[in-house]
Amino acid sequence: EQGVIDATYLKPDRHGLISADDVVKSIKDNTVLVSVIFVSNEIGSVLPIREIGKAIAELNTKQHYQIVFHTDAVQAFKHYNCHVAKLGVDLMTFSAHKINGPKGIGALYVKSGTKLENLIEGGSQEYGMRPGTQNTTGIIGFAEAVKLLGDFEAKQQSGEKIRELSNKLIKAVEKTKGFEINGPTGEWRAPDNVNFTINDMDQEMVIAKLDLAGFAVSTGSACVSGSTEPSHVILSLDKKYKDPSATVRVTLGKQNTEDEIDELIKELGGLKQ
């Protein structure tokens, strides 16, 4: 955007999904990096990272490209298998706060042989890539959060329980007049995400009412919390919403109960009364 690189942005379908074919068709002779989010932090779309990784590997072999494949797995790590070799990624990013760890600490997986250049000059910490005092307490907290998360089987079991709650909420939202689910359903949606739009209602008022009722929900990405502007993710879905309309994101965890979901459904049903 500043003339440093030639970037190509892919437009998702109406469910927020991008296919491996979409990625392949966008690749040019001068493409050096493909970066795709594993799970959307706003609408929960799960992208086919393994298929994309396989397609890029085939291009690198047949066309003699040297494309590096990166995925943002921040939202995926708590529920999905992030086996880097099976996914075919060269770079993968994680964050502790999405798995009940401390804020301010993350990790970058770098496949052996992947060439990176540091942006900051200085000390030798982190192989000279990011000089400065390391966040030791954050690293310890991150490691403990990973241990508590458990193996892939444990993550699957936790995800199944959470999906039962989110499916109940999604079905209730779909049956409510003036409400519309954003993003995919079924296996292509993360188990902990429910995102929906309420037509003919002010967004700030909806969030305030739910907050007073004891429900911590958001309007979109936590990265832009407090913003009243329409989410670029929601706008990219090409849906026609009325003005005003309120978009709400509900993120569930293993600590949530069915009784809480029932109370939220009841509260949502009374918003327009």
C-alpha positions, 0 to 999 in steps of 0.5 A: 500500500505504501509502494514497498510491496505488491499485495493481492487481497483475496475476497472471501465468499458470503460465508467468509471462506477462501478456497485453495483454488482462490489462492492458486489463481491469485499467485503471480510470478513475483509472489513470495509470500502467502498469508492466510488466517486459520480461523477468523477471529470475528466470524469463526470461519475455518479456512482449508489451511492443509489444502492451501499448503499442499497447493503452494507446495505443488506450485513451488515444485512444478513452477520452481517458485519459492513461495513462503506460506504463513498462517495466523493460528491465534484463534485455531490453536485451542481447538484445531490440530496445528501440526505444522508439517501436516498443514504444510506451513513455513510460518505460523503465529500463536498468542497466549491470551487466546488459550487462557494464558497471559497477554503480551506474549506470542510465538512464531514457528519458523520452518528450518531453512526459511529466510527471515530478516530482522527489523530491529538491530541490537542484541542477540535475543531470539536468534538476533531476530528481536533484540531486547529483554525477553518476557520470561514470566510471559513465556512461563505463563504461555508454556503452562497454558499450553500444558493445561490445554492438553493434547489434540484429543483433549482439545477435540473433546473440549471443542465438542462440548462448546459446539453443543452450546454454540449450536443451540445459540445459533439455532435460536438466533436463526429462528428469531425475526430480524436476526441473521447469522454471519459466517458458515455453519457446521465444521467450517465454523469454529466451535466457540464463535457465534456472530450475528446481526440484528436489523433495525437496532442500534449497535451501542444500545444492544451491547449496553443492554446485554452488558447490563444483563451480565453478558460480555459480548463484543461488536467485532474484533477485540483489536478494534474494540470500542469502534462503532464503524462497520466491521470490514470483515462483515462488509466483505460478506456482501450482505445487505443490512438495514441501517441501523443494524447491530453486529454482535460477537459471542465467544464461548469457552469451556466454563460456559453452561447451558443455563447461561446460553438459555439466559442469553437466548431469553435476553436476545428475544426481548431486545426488540420488545 
